[in-house]
Amino acid sequence: MGVIAPGSAFFLQWPTRSAMPSTTRRRRRKQPKHLAHPFYWPTWIGLGVFRAIAALPFAWQLSVGRRGGRWLYHLLPKRRAVVQSNLHACFPTWTQAERDQVNLACFESMGMGVLETARAWWAKDPRSRSTCTIHGLQHIRAALELGRGVLLVGAHLHTAELAGRFMVLQQPVAIVYRPQNNAAAESVAHRSRSAYYVELIHHRDMRGILRALARNRVVWYAPDIDAGTKRSVFAPFFGVPAASLTSTGRLAQLSGAAVVPCFYYRCEPAASYEIVVYPALDRFPTGDPFQDALRINRMIEGAIERAPAQYFWQHRRFKSRPPGAPSIYA
């Protein structure tokens, strides 16, 4: 199942175990039960710094985030290579200089996304130092009038966490999320998000999603991840076969919910944002998992093309490959 908020506290759990090559995976250490245990002290210190930075003027926060992202670009050559491989596969007509430019900008955007997460979690009102324009909110409300819930389908764009905070000021939303690997970080993330989302649903809790839709709620999630070949089909993503979740079609079929696309961007000047909601998909699902997944992929492609550097290319989107196909990340 997809997860919302791709950049949320990524530095506390990233790279995730599922994002690492199988040859480098290690058995995860069992974490202590008590969050005051010294094991968590580095996490608490990091969260304290994180929250302190969130008290700075927002323009300063974005500047710090951009610089931090540039630092990570140089510090994490393997992750930089993943971005490069993704861009090469998805935009083969670009020059190497163009891919290098977007690669660096992608890390800068991710760094800003981390500080935007801090603002989402701890700002009393995110509108106090930034603005957000929401286009198409009427499409969500029209879909809610049908009484079967709304699947608000997004993508792993870096601004997702702050966009969610802006959205709930206009429309109550439940989210599908993946818990942080670190228990201390998860306790803070869960408490912060619970303050503004009406419900947090674990990404593996299919019944929880269906229950929320049955209560005519808006459930926001992002299916654009490689979660392996189980419950996925190989549908083209920018022309490259990608393990694509079939969950959007299955959830819509089981619940009768409307599937409403929603994407979110950081704009110029700094500290301004835009959320774009589109009309509910018509004739969806079709009953053909491949065609449904392909349609979702193409929808997300269009959103990415608007701001390529704001997409989470750090994820190994093509980790799973069709039988006999070579690795993109070799």
N, C-alpha and C positions, 0 to 999 in steps of 0.2 A: 504494500500500500504506500502511496506517496506521502510526503510530509510537507507541511507548510514551514515557512521561515527557514530557508536554506542556510543563512549565515548566522543564525542565532547562537551566540556563544560558541562559535565554531572552534575558537582557539582553546577551549577547554576539553574538546573531544576530537579534534581534527588532526591528522586524518583518521577517520573512523576505521574500525576493523574491517568492515565490509568493503572499504575503498582501497585496502592494501592488497598487493599481490599475495596469493596463497603461500608462496615460498617464504614470505617475510612475516607471516602471522605468528604471533606468540600467544601462549595461553594467558588470558587476562587474569591479573592478580585479583583475588577475592578482596572486596573492599570492606573495611570495618563498618559495623552497624552504626556506631555513634559518630555523628558528624563533627564532634569536637575532637576526634582522634587526630594525632599529629599527621597522619596520612593526608588529611584534608587541609592542613595549614597553608600549603602553597596555593591551593585553590581559593581559600578564603582571602588570602593576601591579594591574589589576582582580581578577585571580585571587588575587593575594597578599592583597588586602583581604578578598576573599570567604572565603579560608581562615582569615584572622585572626578574622573575625567568628564563624566556625564554632567557635572555641575558647571563646567566651563561654558562660555558662550558657544552656541551651536556651530557657528562658522569656524571657531577654533577646533571644535570636536572633529568636524569634517576634514580640516587641515591635518590634524593629528592622525586621523584614520587614513588619509591618503598617503602620508609619509610612512605610516606603519605598513600599509600594503606594499609600498615600494621596497621597504626593508625586507618583507617576506618574499618578494619577488627574487631578491638576490640570495636570501637565506635558504630557500627551498627549491633547489634546482630540479629535483624529481617532480615536484608538483608543477613547476614551470614547464617542464617537458610534457606533462599531461595536457596542460592548456594548449601548448603548441601542437600536439598531436590531434587534439579535438578540432582546433581551428584549421589545420591542414586537411583533415578529413571532410569538414563541413563547408569550407570555403576554398576549394582547390584553385580557383582562379585568382585569388589574392596573391600579391607578391609577398616575398618573405618579409620585406620591410613593413608591409601592412599588418601581417600576422604578429610581428614583434611589437608593433605599436599597440595593437589591441591586447596582446598578452600582458604588457605592463599596465595598461589602463584597467584591465580586468582585476589585477591584484590591488590596484589603487581603489577601485570601486568596492572590492571585497573589504578592504580596510575601513572604508567609510561605512559599509554595511554593519560592521561590528559596533562602531560607535552609534549608529542609528538604532541598533538593538538596545544599547544602554539607554537611549532616549525613550524608546518604546517601553522599557521596563520601569523606569524610574521618574520620568517627567510627569508632573501633575497634569499638565495639559500640553501635548506636543505642538499645539497651535500657537503657543506663546512665543516661540522663536522660529517657527517654520510654517509654511503654508502647504495645503494640499487641495487640489481640485479633483473632484470625483465626477466623471462623466458616465452617464448611463445608469445611474442608480435606479431609475424607474424600471429597468429590465428585471432587477431582483424583485422589486415589489410586485410587478406584474406576475412573475413566476410564483411568488408566495400566495397570490390570490387563488391559485389552483389547489392549494392545500396539501401538496405532497412533498414539500421541502425543496430545497435548492442545493445542487452540487455546484459550488463556486470553484471552478477549475482554474488554477493559476499555474505558475512555473517557478523554477528556482532562480528568481531574480534577486539581486543582492538587497534590494530595498523591502523585501517581503515583510520583515518583522515590524518596521515602522508603518508600512502601508496598512497592516492589520490593525494597528492602534488607531490610525486615522479612520479606517472603515467603520470600526465599532462605535465611533462617535455619531455615525449616521444610521448604522444598521447592525443589530445584534448578530454575532457570528460565533459559531463553534469551529474549532480547528482540529484537523488531523495532524498529529505531531509524532516525532520520534524522540524519546527521552534522551537526555544527555547521558553519556557513558559514566561521568563522574557524579556520584550521589549528591555531593554538596552543591555542585553546579545545577543539578536537576532540581534540588529543593528550592533554589532561588528562582530558576526559570519557571517552575510550576507555580510558585506563589505569585510571581509577577504577572504571568499570563492570566492566571485565574482571576486577577483583579479586573480584567477588562473583557476577556472572552466569556461567553455564556457557558461554554463547555470545552474541555480538553479531551480528545478521544485518541487513544493509543493507535498507532498506525496499523497494528495487526487486529484491531477490534472491529471486524466487519459488522457484527451485530450492533455494536455501539453506534456506528455510523447510520445503520438502518433505523435504529430507534430514534436518533436525532432527526432524521428525515421524516419519520412517521409523526414526529411532534411539529412538523412544518418549520424546521429550523434551516438556517443557511449554514452549510458545512463547507468550509474552505480547505482545499487540499491541492497538492501539486503532484501529478503522476509521472513527471519526467525524470525518472531515475532508473538505473539498471539494478533491478532487484533479483537478477538471475532469470533463468528460463522458466521456472515454475509460475504458472498463471500469467505468462507473458507470451507475446508473439514477436517475431522478427519483422517489424514494420520499418520502412525507410524514415530516417530522421536526417534531414538535409541530404537525402539520397544515399545514406549509409544504413544498412540493416542494423537496427538497434532493438535490444530486448525491451519491448514496450508493454507496460501493464495493461491488462484487459479489465481492470477493476472499474474504470469509469462506466463502461458499457454495462457491466454486470450490476453495479449499484443502481444505475438508472433503470435497468430492466426490473430488478427486484422491488424497487421502491416506487417507481413511477415519477421520481423527482425530475425537475427540469435541470438541464446541464447548462450553466451560464459561464461563459469565459470571462476572466477578469485578470488584468495585468497592470503592473505598477512600475513607475519609473522615477528616477531622480532627474530633475530638470535644471536648466539654467534660468536665472541665476541660482547660486547655491542656496540650500535650505528651502527649496520649493519642490513639490512632488505632484505627481499626477497618477490617478487611478482610472483605468478605462474598463468599463463593464459593457459587454456586448449582449445582444439579444440571445435568448435561449436557443440552443441548437435545435433545428427542426429535423424531423425524421431521424432521431437519435434515441436509442441505439437501433441499429439495423438488424441485429442478430448475428452479424458476421464479425467476430472478434478482430480479425485483421483489418477490415475496412474501418471499424470504429476506432481502433488504435491509430491507424493511419490518419484519420481525420483529426484526432487530438494532436498528433505530432505536427501536422501541417499548421494547425492553429497556433501551436507554441512556436513553430519556426517563424511565423509572421511577427509574433511578439518579440522574439530575439532579434530579428533583423532591424527592428527599430532602434535598439540600443545593444549591440553585440557585447560590448565591454561590461554591461551590467548583469550578464548571465553567469551562472556558477559553472564555468568551464573547468574549474578545478576538480569536478567530479568526473570519474572515469565512465562516461556515458556509454561507451562501447566496450565495456569490460567483457561482457558475454558476446560470443561470436557464433555465427551459424556453423554447423559441422564443416570442417575443412577450411574455414576462412582463417587467414593469418591474423595475429594480434595487431591492433592499431598502435599499441603502446610498446611494441618491441624495440 
